[in-house]
Amino acid sequence: MMRYIGVKTALSNDQGSTIGGKASNLFKLQELGLNVPKFLVIPSEVLQNFVSDDLLIASQDEILNCINEISIPQEFIDGMLSQFQGVKYFAVRSSALDEDSKSLSYAGQFESYLFVTPVQVAAHIKLVWRSAFSRRIIDYRKQNQVTSEMGIAVIVQEMLDSEISGVAFGLNPVNGNRHQKVINSVYGLGEGLVSGQLNSDHFTVEADIVSSEIAVKEEKFVLDDNSKGGTVCVAVDLVDQSSASLSDKQVLEISSLLDRLAIHFNGPQDIEFAYRDGTLYLLQTRPITATFSAFEDRGNYILWDNSNIIESYPGITKPLTFSFISQSYENAYKLFCAFMGVSAKSISANQRVFINTLGLIRGRVYYNLKTWYHMLALLPGYSINARFMEKMMGVKERFDLPQSYRLSKAQAWWSILKMGVQMYRRFLSLPRRRKEFMILLDSTIDKYKKIDFDEKDSKELMDLYLQFEFTLLNEWKAPLLNDFFAMIWFGLLQKNCEKLEIKGNPNIHNDLLCGSEDIISVQPIHRCIAIASLVDQDVTLRQQFVEWDEQRIWRELKENTSAKYQELRGEIDRYLTDFGERCIGELKLETVSYVQDPSKLIRIIKSYVINGLTATRLSDKVEHNVREQAEALVAEKLKGNFFKQWKFKKTLNRARELVSARENLRYERTRAFGVVRQIFVHMGREFSTLKVIDDPRDIFFLSKEEIFAFIEGRSINVNLKTLVDLRKNEYLQFEQESPPAERFATYGPVYVFNDFYDRSKANLLDGDLKGIGCCPGIVRAKVRVVRDPESISSLEGDILVTSSTDPGWVTLFPSASGIIVERGSLLSHSAIVSREMGIPCIVGVTGLLATLNTGDEIEMDGSTGMIKIMHTA
């Protein structure tokens, strides 16, 4: 039986991606207030509802025949046409689900029909629909390696009887010159221009200067005068044939429109336009999909990558956080380079390098790899350090600076000799420096925890922050030095393991790092399990944790004075004191931590109680077995060679110590960021009380410099409410967008005409997947794709699949049978903690989220990094 969806649903814009790129863009143009002829869209699923389910599994010929035989209900057509009062003719056009995307345009591939009469609309909807399954579309998709499911929506639009029509490009489509816009136009309809049948005028605009090449335009396409609709080619009046179809004023109007669209769509656009009665109408816009390597040398080439930093700053990062971490990175790495022996003169000469270690792309934090490699080039031994850094940061492709950026061989050798002794001494002093840093950190944080921030005004809060920055944030040398040596020794361990050529275990260096027992990241799990066990022992408490929501449980714990509630409250308070800042997005100042909202911790405990996680695999010493087996394999390979055994053991012990310290020092950073968070939360309350901003949390939409400038009288914007509103609107758009690619290049000014979404390095993959094995073990189970860890309470033995994790995810790990992460490296948080917990783990899997879906059954090998897809959901 045929199914039918009503006209209202079919014509609404609430169908998401089922209306295709072309239709989506029309809605966006309409929202921008541009002149767009009235249109309606029939979504893909509405077309499918006109046929039986058999169509979804039919052959191409059967699909075409089925569409021919379909009778679109007349009430559907009547309801649609009733929206076009007074319109005599229509354009019926395609909007394929992946049409007019940043990578595919399908230009000229689908059928479009002009001047369609009302009685012809139903038939032409079917003709456009049929074109989606034509041989040329199948060949086009095959040629472009398109593997997504085919689908098409249909646009029905008021037909303009235009006097002038044309196409325009936001850059020169011939040579890629982004400083030029190109416009082609003809008299009448654009049909002859697009098909190439007619000569057209050619206009080039550069710096608002118009250059024209006027063609002799002998013919034009217009409405066929007969009542059956359609178009006909007629002669152009002799007086107009050699005249410009567009005036310079109109050309500049189109050029200005292209500028506006490029800013809104974040890239140059290819548009179709028409003039009728002197008014400019926009018929469609799509991204320019061609690439122009000849113009990729236009200056300021930057390679961006967030493979590793996404763990610390997942999703959208607000302006206050970015301004804080950007300066923190700058100051920290200046200190680090000075500590490593780079001269003050060299640091001063490379000031822009340190300022630009991070970038903010559509609200998301990225590493500027050009500056990171440049910074490494200031140190001796660049080629060694660069390779180790790539492993630590999890970047998937090598990127090297030009030779001119590096030290000469003579300089490098001299620097190595000069700094070798210094670096060795500093390495030997690292344990002492870590201890001194911890003493300073503990005393500083204890001091700030005793401060009543509610009693401080904005100037006092600012001074407290500046003092905290001077005392602690500018003394971050020990963690940075530890990171550097962790990078070196981990790389040396991996290199030594590769030389052993142990078959069947390519990642044995990971196995050797299991079972350290001194990594603080797993402590929150132990403590949460202990608290859950305490709840589970009492029938009343257990019932409340199962049946009540977290807010009600927390209120009961605060108000009930009986012994068992006070005991439980005491354990939770101690957890908050020790780990209250360890949460999802813990390094983002805008994050609401467990300290600020303890009910978020209660939610974790509640999930542990419900799912019986009061005794976990943490007690079965899986990680120790993995470690002992790896040590036995190495011992067998080195049997009888005592010098190599001693050398290998020394390297292994150093790597274990440094990698564990690296993870533990990351937690100390979390504690320090918690103090900064508290200061700015109270700053937001103060600003809100003073009516400087509307809501206390609006403070996170301002940069640190803007806040301090407002306090001190240096603010360029006096009305911060207006600035906050502007940022809110912009960040709302960022949140609604798909995230930029993991790795991409930009040229020239970063935010002008660069494609942040080029996913050529992370395409949908055919067949099995491959990543970096981090913790051994073969698991066959169903996939659970998790994008927001706060959206679920337990994985119930499924394999956790996600884009990236930060330390706040750790409470989900015990309920997972395996962990697969799209981003990350061998030294990322998920790799380290999974090794400590003995949970099979794979990171750095290109195309993971584009390939796997919740419910898919897979087999993962945490040793080799191989992922086999057994069944799809």
N, C-alpha and C positions, 0 to 999 in steps of 0.2 A: 504493500500500500504506500502511496506517495505521502510524504510529510510536507507540511507547509508552515512557514513562519510569517507572521503578520507584517504588514507594510511598515509599521512604526519601527519595529526591531530592525528590519532590513535596511532602513534608511538612516539609522542613527550612527553616530561615530563612537560607539562604545564596544566595538568588536576587536579592538587591539590590532594585532598584526594581520588579521584576516581580511583587511581591506587593501593590503598591498602598499607599496611605497608611493606610487603615483597619487593614489587617493589620499593617503596620509599627508602628503605634501600639500595637496589642495586645501585640506582642512587647516593646515598650518598657515598657508597664505591667507586664508579667510580670517584666521585669528589675528594676523598682522594688520588687518584692515585694508588689504590690497583689493583692487578691482578684479574679482574672479567671477566669470559667468556662473549663474546659479547651477548647482549640480547636486546629485544624489548618488549614493554608492550602494550597490548590491553586494554584500560581503560574500566571500567564498563559500562559507557554510550554508548560506541561504540558497545559493545555486545548487549545492549538493542535496539540500533538503527537497528539491524538486524531483529527485530520482531515487531509486531504490538503493539499498546498501550494496547491491551487487556491482554497482559502478566502481566502487572503490577497489575492487580486485579484478576488474575486467581488463582485456587487452586494449591496445590503442584503437584498433578498428571497431571493437565493440563499444568503446567509449564514444567514438564519433557517431556511430549509428544510434546509440542511445540518446545522445544530445539532440540529434535530428528528430527523434520521435517524441521528445518531451513536449508537453503542452503547458506553457507557463500560465497559471490561472489568470483569467481576465481581471478578477477583482484586485489581484496584485498589481497589474499594469495600470488599472484605473486609479488605484490609490496612489501610485507613484506619479502619474501624470497630473493628478489633482494638485500637486505641489508646484506645478509650472503654469500658473494662470497666465493666459495671453501669449504663451510661447508656441510658435508654429513649427519650428524645426529643432532637431536635437543632434548632438554629437554623441555617439556611443563608442566608448573607448575601453581599453583593457587597463587593469591594475593588478598585475601578477604579484604574488606575495613577496617575491624577491626582486621585483622590477624597480628600476630607478634607485637601487641601493648604491653604496659607495664603491662596490666592486663589480656590479652588473647593471647594465642599463637596458638590455633587450631592445635597443633602439631599432625601430622598424620591423621587429620580429612578429608582433601581434597585429591583428586587424583593427582598424579604426574606421568608423563610418561617419560621414558628414551629411548635414541636411537630411536627416532621417525624419520622416513624418510620424505623427502619433501612431498611425495604424501599423507602421513598419517597426516600431521599437522592439516588440517582443521577438520578432524574427532576427533582428540585428543583435540583440543580446545573446541569442544562441550562436550567431556567427562569431562573435567575439569570444565567447566561451569555447567554441570548437577550436579556435586558433591556438589555444593553450596546449592542445594535444596534437598539433600538426607535426609533420616530420621535421620541418626546419627548426621548431622549438626544441625537439628532442636532440637534434644534432647540435644546436647552440649550447644546450645544457651539458652535453657530453664533451664538447670542445672546451668549455670553461670549467669542467670537473665539478658541476653542481650536483650535490648528492641529497639536498633537502627535498621534501615532498613537494610535488607540483601542486599549485593552487592558484586560482585567479578570481579576482573580483571584477565587477563591471561598473564603469562610471557612465551615468546618463546625465548629459549637461546641455544647458541652453546653447544653441548654435548661434554664433555671432556672424552676421553678414558683414564681415570686416572690409574696410577700404584698403588697409595695409596690414600685412602679416609678416612675421619673421622669426628668426632664431637669434639668440645672443649668447655669448660665452664670457664668463668672468675672467678668463685668461685666453691668450692666443692659442687656439687649438692646433695650430700648425707647428709652432716651435716651443710652446709651453711658457712663453714670456708672461709672467704674472703682472707685469706693469701695463699690459695692454688688454683691452677688451675688444672683442670682435662682434659685429652685428651685421647680419644679412637680412635683407627685406625685399618684398615684392608687392605689387598691387594685388588687391583681392585677397583670396584665401592662401594659407601657407601650404596647401597641398602640393602645388607645383614646385615649391622651394625644397620641401623635404624629399620629394621623389627625384629631384634633379632635372625635371622636365623644363623648367623655366630659368632664364638668366636672372640674377639677383644683384642688387646693389650691395657693395661691401664697404663697411665703415670700420675704421680702427680708432679707438680712443686711448690716448695716453696722456696723463696729466691734464685731463679735460680739454685736450686739443684733438679735434676731429679730423681724420684723414679719410677721403672718400674716393671710391672707385665706382663710378656710375655706369651701369650696364644699359644696353638698349633692351627695353622690356616690351616686346611686341605683343605678348599675350598675358592673360591672367585667368585664374579660376574664380568662378562666381557661382551663385545659386542657379541651378537649372530652372528656368521659368515655368516649366510644366509642373503640374500639381503633385507629381510623384517624387519630388525631392531630388537629392543628388546634386552633383556639380557639373559644370560645363566650362570648357576653355573658350574664351572670347578674346577679340582683339582689344588692345589698349589704345585709347585715343592717341592719334599721332602726336599731338602737342605734349603729351605726358611721357612718351616712350623714352626720351633721353633725359628727362628730369629726374632729380633725386626723389625716391619714394618717401624718404624721411628728411625732415629739416634738421639742422644742427641742434636746435632746441630739443627736438624729440629724441635724437641720438643721445644727448647728454641726460635726458630724463631716463632713458633705458639704462645708461651707464650708472647713474645714481641708484637705480633700482637694483642693479647687479651688486653694487657695493653693500647695500642694505641686506640683501639675501646672503651674501658671503659671510657677513658678520653673524647673522642669525643661524645659518646652517653650518657655520664653522668650516667654510671652504668654498671655492669658486663654483658657480652654478651654470648649468646649461638650461636656458629657458626658451619657451615658445610664447610669443606675444602677439597682440593684434591691436589696431587702432580702429575705433568706430566713433564717428562724430567728434573726432579730435581727442577722445579719451583713451588712455592706455589701459589695456586689459592683459592680465597675466593668465595664460592657459595652462602652463605647467612649469615645474622646476625640478631638476634632478642634479645630483653631484656630477662633476666632470670626472669620469672614471679613468681616463687615459693618464699615464705617467710620462714624464718628460725628463729622462736622465740628463739630457744636455743642459738643463737648467738647475741641476742639483749641485752645481758648484757656485751658486750665487752668493755664498757667504754664510758664516755662522752655522756650520753643520754641527748638529748636536744629536747624540744617540741617547735615548731615554729608556730606562729599564726599571721596573718595580718588582722584579722576581723575588727579591728578599725583603725589601722594606715594606711590602704590603702586609707582612706579618705584624709589623709594629703599628702601621697606620692603614688598616683595612677600610675600604669604602671611602666615603666623603670625609675630608678633614677640614675643619672650620678655620677661618682666617687667624684667629688668636693662636691656635695650636701651631699652625704653619709658621707664623712669625716668630714664635718662641723656639721651635726646633730648628728653624733655618739659622737663627743666630747662634743657637747652641752648637750646631754642627760646625759652623764657621769658626767659633772660638776654640772648640775642642780640637779641631784638626790643625789649627795654627799651633796650639800648645803641643800637640803630638809631634808635628814636624820639627818644631824647635827642640823638643826633647830628644828627637832622633838625630839631631845634629845639623839640620838644615839652617843655613845662616839667616839672620834677621833681614839682611838685604834681599835674599831670595824670597823670603816669605812676603816682604813688602812689595816686591816687584810682581808677585803673583797674587795680589789681593783679590782679584776677580775670581780666581780659581776657588778660593776658600768660600767666598760669598755664594758661589753657585754650585755647591755640592748637591743641593736638592732643588727640585722644581715642583710647581703645583699646576697640574694639567687637569682642567675641568673639575677642580676640587679634589683631585687625588694626588698623593705624594709620589714622586718619582726620583730615582737617582739620575743625575746628569753624568753619564758615564765618561763623557769627554773630560770633565773636570776631575773625576776620580782617577782616571788614568794619568792625567796631567800631574795630579798631586803625587801619585806613585813615582812618576818620572823625576820628581825632585829628589827622590831617594836613590841610592846606588842599588845595583842589582835589579833594574826594572823588569827585565824579561822573566826573572824568577818570581818576583813579587806579584807581577800582573797575573800570571797563571794561577798562583795560589789564591789571589783575591777573587778571581772568577769562580773558583770552587766555593769559597766562603760566601760570596754574594749570590751564588746560584744563577749567574748569567749564562745563557745557553749558547752564545756565539761570541767568538773572540772579536775584540775591537782594540786596535792598536793606534797609538798616536803616531803622527809623522815623525821621522827621524830627527827633524829639526827641534822637536820639543824635548828630546832626551839629552842626557849628558853625553858628551863624547866618550869614546872608550878610555882615553887617557884620564879624563875627569872622573869617570865612573870607577876605574881601578884605584885612582888616588883616594876617592871618597870612601871606597870600600875599605881600603887599608886604614884610612884615617878614622873611620867610624866603627870598624870591626871590634876594636877593644872596648869602645864606649858601649856598643850595643850588647856585647857579652856581659859587661859589668852591670848594665841595666837589666839584662835578663836575670842575672844572679840576684839582683836586688828586688826583683818583682814580688816575691812573697812578702818581703818587708813592706814594700810600697802598697800592696793590697791591704795589709793589716793596718797601716797608717791611714789609708783612705777610709777603711771601715770605721776606725775610731772617730775620724773627723765626721763621717756621714752620720753615725749614730748620735754623736753629741749634738750635731746641728739639727737633725730631725727632732730629737727629744726636746731641744730648746723651743723649736717652732710649734711643737704639739702642745706646749704649755701656754701658748699665747691665746688670748681670747680675741679672735679676729672681729667679733661683733662690736667690740669697743673701739675699733680703729676706723678712722676716716680714710678717704681715698688716697690722700697724700701719704699717710702713715703706712697703708697697705703697699703702695708703690715702693716706699723706702724699705719695707720688709723684704719685698721681692728682690730689689737691687742688692741688698745685703746678702740674701740667700744665694743669688747668682755669683756675687764676688767670693763668698766663702766656700761654696760647694761646686756650683756648676762650672766654674772656671778652674777647678782643681780635679778635673776628670781624667787626668793623665794615666792613672793606674789601670782603669778599665780599658782605655784605648790601647795602652801598651800590651795589656793581656790579650786583647782582640788580635793585635798584630802578631804576637808570638803564637797564639792559638792557630792563626792562619798558616804560619810558617811550619809549625810542628805537625799540624794535621796533614798538611801537604807532604811533609817528609815521611810521615807514617804511611800514607797512601802510596807514595812512590816506592818505599821499601817493600810494602806488601805486593805490589805489582811485580817486583823483581823476583819474588818467591815463586810466582807462576803456579799458585794453588788452584787446581782445576775445580770447576763446579761452584766456586765461591768468589766471584769477582769483587765483592764488597766486604772481604774479610776484615778490612780495617775498621768497618762499622761494628762488626761483631765484637772486636777486641775492646770497644769502648762501652759495651753493655755492662750493667751491674755496678755502676760507680758508687751508688748509695749515698753520695754526698751532693746530689743535685737538688736544690731547694724547690724546683718546679713541681716535683711530685708530692711535696709535703702537703699542699692544700688538699690533695686527694685523700691522703692518709687521715688528715684532720676531719674532712667532711665525712669519711666513712666512720670514724670514731663517734662523731656527733650523731650520725644516722643510726649507729648501733645503740647509742644511749636512748634514742627515741624508740627504737624497735623493742627494747626491753620492757617498756611500759605500755600496757594495753590502751590506756586513755590517750597518751601522747601519740601513739601510732595511729589511732583512729582519727585524731584531730589532724595529723599531718597528711593522712590519706584523703579526708573529706573536706577540710577547710582550705580556703585560698591562703596564699602566703601573707597577705596584709593582715588577715584576721589572726593567723598564727602568731605573727610578730606582736600584735596588740596584746594578745593573751600572755605572751612571754614577758611583756613589759609590766602588765597590770597584776598578774597572779603572783602572790607572794609565797605560795607553798614551796616546800623544799625542792621537789623534783623540777618545778619550773625554774626556780632560781639556779639550780645546778646546771640545767640545760642553758639558761640565759648566760651563766658565767662562762660556759664553754664557747658559746657563740661570740660573746664579747672578747674573749681571748683570741678567737680566730680573727675577728675584725681588727684587733690591735696588730696582729702579726701579718695578716694577709688581706686586709680589707681593701687594699688598692689593687689587688691582683684580680682583674676582671676583663671581660670582653672590651677591647679597645682601650686598654689601661693607660696607654701613652698619649691618648688624645684628651686634652684638657676638658673638652665638652662632655666626655663620658661621665655618667653618673655611677660612681663606684659603690661597692658594698658598704663602705663607711657612710656614704651619704644616704643610701637607701638599703638598710639591712634586709628588707623583704626579698631583695634579689638573691641574697645568700640563702634565705629560707626556701626559696624556690628550688635551689640546687639540692638542699638537704631533703626536701619533700620528694624530689625525683628519685633520690637514692633509696629512700624508705619504700616508696611505691614499687620500685623495681628490684628490691631485695639486695641492693648493693651494699650490704653490711660486711661482706667478706668477699674479696676480689682476687683476681689473678696476681695481685701484687705480692701475695704471700707464698706463691708457689715457686718462686725463684727461677722462673723461665729465663730471665736475663742472665742469671749466673750460669745456667747450663749452656746458653749460647756462647758466653764468654769463655768458659772452660773448653768447649769443643774447638773454638777458634785458636785458643792458646795451644791446644794439643796439636793442631795441624801445623802451626808455625814451629813448634818444638821439633816435630818430626822432620820438617824441611831443614832446620838448622842443627840437627843432631850432629854432635861431634865437633862443631865449629864454635868454640867457646867465645872467641872474639866477636863473631857476628851475633851470637846470642846476647852478649853483654851490650853491644851497640844497639841491637833491635829493642831490647828491654828498656834501655835508657830512652830511646825515642818514644816508645809506647807510653812509658810512665809520664814523660813530659806532656805528651798529647792528652792523656787522660786528665792530668792536673789542670792544664790550661783550658780544655774544652769544658770541664765541669765549672771552673772558675768563671768562664765566659758566661755560662747560663746563669750562674748565681749572681754575678754582677749586673746582669740584666734586671734581676729583681730589685737590686738596690736602686737602679735607675727608676723603676716603678715607684718605689717609696719616695724618692726625691720629687718625681713628677706629681705625686699625691699632694705634697706640700704646696707646690706651685698651683695646682688645681684649687686647693682650699683658698689660697690668696685671691685668685681671680673670681671664684664663686662669690666671695664676700665683696669683691670690687663690683661685681654685677648687682648685688643687693644694694650697695651704697649708691651706685649710679641710678638704679631704679627708684630708690627713695627720693633722690634729688630730681627725679623726672628727666634725667638726661637720656635714659632709654625707657621703653615701655615695660619690658620684662627683664628680670635679673639675668636670664639666660641669653638675652640679646648681646651680652658682653662678648660672647664667643664669635660674633660676626664682625668684630673689630680687631685690628691688629694690635699687638703690644705697643708698638710705636704710636699708633693713633690714640690709645688710651692714655699713655703717659704725656703725650703732647697736649691732650685736652686738659689734663690736670695742671700742667706747667705753663699753659698759655701759648703753645706753639702750634695749635691745631689749625689745619687748613679748613676743615669742615667744622663749623660751630654747631650745626644741627645734626647731631649724631643719629637721631631717629630716622632721618631721611636716608642717611648712609646705610644704616642697618636694614631698612626696607629694601633698598637697592640690592644689597648682598643677599637677603633672604630670597628674593625673587630669582636671582641668578643661581643660588645654590639649590633651590627647588627644581630648577631646570636640570642642573647637574645630576640630582638624585633620580630624576625620571629617565635619564639617558642610560644607554648601555655604557659600561666602563670603557675607557680607551684601551688599546691593545697593550699587552704586557711589554712589548718592545717596539719602538718605532723611531724614525729619524725626523728631524725638522731642519728647515733651511731658512735663512733670513730671520726676520722677527718671528718669534716662536708662535705667537697667537694669531698670525696672519697667514691664511691660505695654506696651512699645514694639515695633513691628514693624521689625526691622532688614533684613527680606528683601523689602520692598515693591519689586517690580521694574517698577512701572507706567511708569517712565521708561526702561526698557531691555527692552521686550518683544521677543519673536521677530517679526522683520519679514517681510513678504510681498514677494517680488521682490528687486530690486537693493538694494544697500547704498550708503550715502554717509558719507564722513568728511571729514577735513581733509587736503587734498593737501599734502605736505611736500617731495617731490622728484619732478620730472616724469619721465615715461616711461610708455609703455603696455606692459604685460606680460600675455601669456596663458599660463598654466601651471597646474599642479595645486597644490592647497593642502596645506600640512603644518601641522596644528594642533599647537603645541608648548606644553605647560604646564610642563614641567620641562626647561630647556635642557641639563641634565646627562644627560638620558635618550637623547640622540642625539649623533652626532659630526659629521654633515653633512646639509645639506638637499638636496644633489644637484640644485640648480637649481629646486627647488620654491619657492613663495611662502610665506614665514614668516608664520603667523597666530598671534597670541597675545594674552593679556590685557594684559600690560605688559612692559616690558623695563627692565633697569638696565644700567650699564656692563659688567657681567660677561657680558652676552649678545653683546658685540661680536664675539667670535671666531666666532660662527655666521654673521654677516652676509655674509662673502665667498661662502659657498656658496648664498646665497639669490638668486633672480632678482628678488624684490620683498619688501617688508616691510609688513604690515598689523597695526596694534596697536589693540585695543579702547579702551584708555585713552590719555591723553597729550594734549599740546598742541603748538603750533608751536615751543615752546621746550623740549620734552622731549628726553631723551637720544636716543631713536631717531630723532627728526626731525632733530636736529643732525648726528648721525653719518652717517645715510643721505645727507643732502645733501653731506657731505664726501666720501663714497665714491661718490656718483653712483648710488645704488641707489633705484629708485622706491619711495616710501614714503607710506602713508596712516595717520593716527592718528585717535583719537577717533571710532571707528565703533560706534555704538549697536547692540546686538544681534548683534555679530560672531560670538562663540563659540556663541551659541544658533542661529545660522543656518548657518555653514559647518562642514564636516567634512573631515577628511583624505581626500584623493582627489578632492574636488570640483574641477572645472576652472572657473576664473574669468578674467575680463579686468579688470585694474585700471589706472586712469589716475592716476598720481601727481601730476598737475597739478590736475585737477578734483576728485579725491577719490572719483570714481565707481567702483563695483565691480559688474560684471555677472556673474551666475552663468550659465555656459554649459552645464555638465553637472554633475549630482550623482552622487556615488559610489554 
